[in-house]
């Protein structure tokens, strides 16, 4: 399940970032977060902003950086704060950890049905 994989990466990043960090899905629902109580929350208005924003945007006290496959935007990493540092952390989290994980997941799901069933299912 992608949420578990993302949660593992978020957990590893939380000490380095020293801010709330997490991932939302295409509906704006928090699917992984360094603050476990936020998992499952829906970030109102974020799904709409994502459709018109570029790769990065700021909303309601958080900096977001979108990541996607070639067809559509699936997820966005978020970091607490609206300052440049928060924006840089969001981009860094995507660039250093989640991008490779996400791209490997997309390729693995296409190449290996067994791998897909084990770790790429959305259920």
Residue pairs with C-beta under 8 A, 6 or more apart in sequence:
1 119
1 120
1 121
1 122
1 123
2 31
2 105
2 120
2 122
3 31
3 32
5 101
5 105
5 119
6 23
6 31
6 32
6 75
6 98
6 101
7 32
7 33
9 32
9 93
9 97
9 98
9 101
10 21
10 22
10 23
10 32
10 33
10 34
11 34
12 97
13 21
13 34
13 93
13 97
14 21
14 34
17 34
17 79
17 89
17 93
19 79
19 80
19 81
19 86
19 89
20 33
20 34
20 35
20 38
20 62
20 78
20 79
20 80
21 33
21 34
21 77
21 78
21 79
21 80
21 89
21 93
22 30
22 31
22 32
22 33
22 34
22 35
22 38
22 39
22 77
22 78
23 30
23 31
23 32
23 33
23 75
23 76
23 77
23 78
23 98
24 30
24 31
24 43
24 46
24 64
24 75
24 76
24 78
25 31
25 74
25 75
26 47
26 50
26 72
26 73
26 74
26 75
27 42
27 47
28 42
28 43
28 44
28 45
28 46
28 47
28 50
29 40
29 41
29 42
29 43
30 38
30 39
30 40
30 41
30 42
30 43
31 39
31 75
32 39
33 39
43 59
43 60
43 62
43 78
45 59
45 60
46 59
46 60
46 64
46 76
49 57
49 59
50 57
50 64
50 66
50 73
50 76
53 64
53 66
55 65
55 66
56 63
56 64
56 65
56 66
56 87
56 90
56 91
57 63
57 64
58 64
58 82
58 86
58 87
61 80
61 81
61 82
62 78
62 79
62 80
62 81
62 82
62 86
63 78
63 79
63 81
63 82
63 83
63 86
63 87
63 89
63 90
64 76
64 77
64 78
64 90
65 76
65 77
65 78
65 87
65 90
65 91
65 93
65 94
66 73
66 75
66 76
67 73
67 74
67 75
67 76
67 77
67 94
67 98
67 99
67 102
68 74
68 75
69 102
69 106
74 102
75 98
75 102
77 90
77 93
77 94
77 98
78 90
79 86
79 87
79 89
79 90
79 93
80 86
81 89
105 119
105 120
108 115
108 116
108 119
108 120
109 115
109 116
109 120
110 116
